[in-house]
Amino acid sequence: NAGVTQTPKFQVLKTGQSMTLQCAQDMNHNSMYWYRQDPGMGLRLIYYSASEGTTDKGEVPNGYNVSRLNKREFSLRLESAAPSQTSVYFCASSQGDRGSVGAFFGQGTRLTVV
Amino acid sequence: LAKTTQPISMDSYEGQEVNITCSHNNIATNDYITWYQQFPSQGPRFIIQGYKTKVTNEVASLFIPADRKSSTLSLPRVSLSDTAVYYCLVGYSNSGYALNFGKGTSLLVTP
């Protein structure tokens, strides 16, 4: 039972390069989320997908795009990476039903943009 | 979404009970209160969730007064391994609403 799987775990990009962070969950959850975490800033929501086929902006969406490929997968794309996007990125999923047990997180992707 | 306020940091000794209070004055009728724990270099982990009164599980207790404008996470007899950041979230979080984490409370447990 893998839960939420993120790939890659580490990545170094040059300014201007593009890349896609992959996230997959095997819990049949409806909702999925992408966060970034910078030192001293807590977790900030980038985008989320309440259900398959829908995506919405979170607190810090600029410079990112997302795709909810299917119910299992939710990818985050950086079209032109900038040093300000150096961060740890977390993907999460939740059931979407009232009273369920909250969100499950992946182990994170540590991204450095030089 | 209801805004939450919690202390930036707390210190405790091993074996003590730790209570972390979160204020959420504009909580809505449908909102649940959820707490997460995050260790360094890991993603947050769900601890406990409640709607009103008291909820207890094997990890913690959550106390919610009748007006639901605040909640208190109680960790009994903490150990060094409870050193982590604790986040309080308020919202209809399991319907796909945006899960907005704040900066959380950094708990340091020392011998």
Boltz contact constraints between the chains, C-beta under 6 A:
constraints:
  - contact:
      token1: [A, 31]
      token2: [B, 96]
      max_distance: 6.0
  - contact:
      token1: [A, 33]
      token2: [B, 99]
      max_distance: 6.0
  - contact:
      token1: [A, 42]
      token2: [B, 101]
      max_distance: 6.0
  - contact:
      token1: [A, 42]
      token2: [B, 102]
      max_distance: 6.0
  - contact:
      token1: [A, 42]
      token2: [B, 103]
      max_distance: 6.0
  - contact:
      token1: [A, 42]
      token2: [B, 104]
      max_distance: 6.0
  - contact:
      token1: [A, 43]
      token2: [B, 101]
      max_distance: 6.0
  - contact:
      token1: [A, 45]
      token2: [B, 98]
      max_distance: 6.0
  - contact:
      token1: [A, 45]
      token2: [B, 100]
      max_distance: 6.0
  - contact:
      token1: [A, 48]
      token2: [B, 98]
      max_distance: 6.0
  - contact:
      token1: [A, 50]
      token2: [B, 96]
      max_distance: 6.0
  - contact:
      token1: [A, 58]
      token2: [B, 98]
      max_distance: 6.0
  - contact:
      token1: [A, 90]
      token2: [B, 43]
      max_distance: 6.0
  - contact:
      token1: [A, 94]
      token2: [B, 94]
      max_distance: 6.0
  - contact:
      token1: [A, 95]
      token2: [B, 94]
      max_distance: 6.0
  - contact:
      token1: [A, 96]
      token2: [B, 94]
      max_distance: 6.0
  - contact:
      token1: [A, 96]
      token2: [B, 95]
      max_distance: 6.0
  - contact:
      token1: [A, 96]
      token2: [B, 96]
      max_distance: 6.0
  - contact:
      token1: [A, 97]
      token2: [B, 94]
      max_distance: 6.0
  - contact:
      token1: [A, 98]
      token2: [B, 94]
      max_distance: 6.0
  - contact:
      token1: [A, 100]
      token2: [B, 94]
      max_distance: 6.0
  - contact:
      token1: [A, 101]
      token2: [B, 46]
      max_distance: 6.0
  - contact:
      token1: [A, 102]
      token2: [B, 34]
      max_distance: 6.0
  - contact:
      token1: [A, 102]
      token2: [B, 46]
      max_distance: 6.0
  - contact:
      token1: [A, 102]
      token2: [B, 49]
      max_distance: 6.0
  - contact:
      token1: [A, 103]
      token2: [B, 99]
      max_distance: 6.0
  - contact:
      token1: [A, 105]
      token2: [B, 43]
      max_distance: 6.0
  - contact:
      token1: [A, 105]
      token2: [B, 44]
      max_distance: 6.0
  - contact:
      token1: [A, 106]
      token2: [B, 43]
      max_distance: 6.0
  - contact:
      token1: [A, 108]
      token2: [B, 43]
      max_distance: 6.0
